[in-house]
Amino acid sequence: MENPPALVVLAAGMGSRYGGLKQMDPMGPNGETVLDYSVFDAIRAGFSKVIFVIREDFAEAFQTTVGAKFSGKIEVAYAYQKLDDLPAGYAVPEGRQKPWGTSHAILAARDEIDRSFAVINADDFYGADAYQQAASFLTSNPPQDDKAHFALVGYQIVNTLSDHGAVNRGICQTENGLLKGVEEVIEISRKDTEKIEGRGLDGNACLVDEEVVVSMNLWAFPVSFLTELMDHFSNFLAEHGTEEKSECYIPSVVDDLVNRDLADCHVLETSSSWFGVTYPADKPHVVESIKALIDSGQYPSPLV
């Protein structure tokens, strides 16, 4: 019988728009970070392992302030996202400093991923029910055919916007509860009380329906996804490996596999509220939201 699922936490980013290591920024009343609540929710949802994908240069600080809190409560592992961790035959182009994207971040943890797994961003608050939905899917959908089965936890875009700047989102097209495609839309913001606008990757402006479902990068995958991910990343490098800023995104990989009928992806409904800290001015909202959840009895205080 397979182990209960693992949680892969993408925490290698510096938070360029936020201006610092927001993964370690206290948000709870006793100094808890958003990430502390994520791991807490994962543990009570039944996850058996957490793998933090971080940068080696802040590993010691991260392990002390975050990882050490959960030692003995869940299996804890670390993986380092390195710019030069590339398939054979590829090298970092001159001048490139930007990471290769979220797909590459998952691959950084490939030696630690030994069971089905969910993926999250370190700086997003997904809510307890979201982890329950992901864990339930991963433990109740064993492979039954040649097609891989993935899932994402989706949120209405209106509940994921920031009042303090534009955001990027993967907009989902769904049919009968299955994902049919993901379109990356950037620079999304509410222009007035009635319109949400963004830009496609082609640079063209577009209107976005406020009830559309978006991916906030909470995915659920079988271990076999790693093989497909490596193949896709190698193809990405063949096309974009000499560029300084191109990134390989998880939604693009899923979209490709779904379109080629090699996988299906379930869109899981959740009652949880999402919130995040894209900009410094978002922090008060996150702090108040966490306090409200504590006051309603959904989280203990202190957390751990």
Secondary structure, 3 states (H helix, E strand, C coil): CCCCCEEEEECCCCCCCCCCCHHHCCCCCCCCCHHHHHHHHHHHHCCCEEEEEECHHHHHHHHHHCHHHHCCCCEEEEEECCCCCCCCCCCCCCCCCCCCCHHHHHHHCCCCCCCCEEEEECCEECCHHHHHHHHHHHHHCCCCCCCEEEEEEEEEHHHCCCCCCCEEEEEEEEECCEEEEEEEEEEEEECCCCCEEEEECCCCEEECCCCCEEEEEEEEECCCHHHHHHHHHHHHHHHHCCCCCCCCCHHHHHHHHHHCCCEEEEEECCCCCCEECCCHHHHHHHHHHHHHHHHCCCCCCCCC
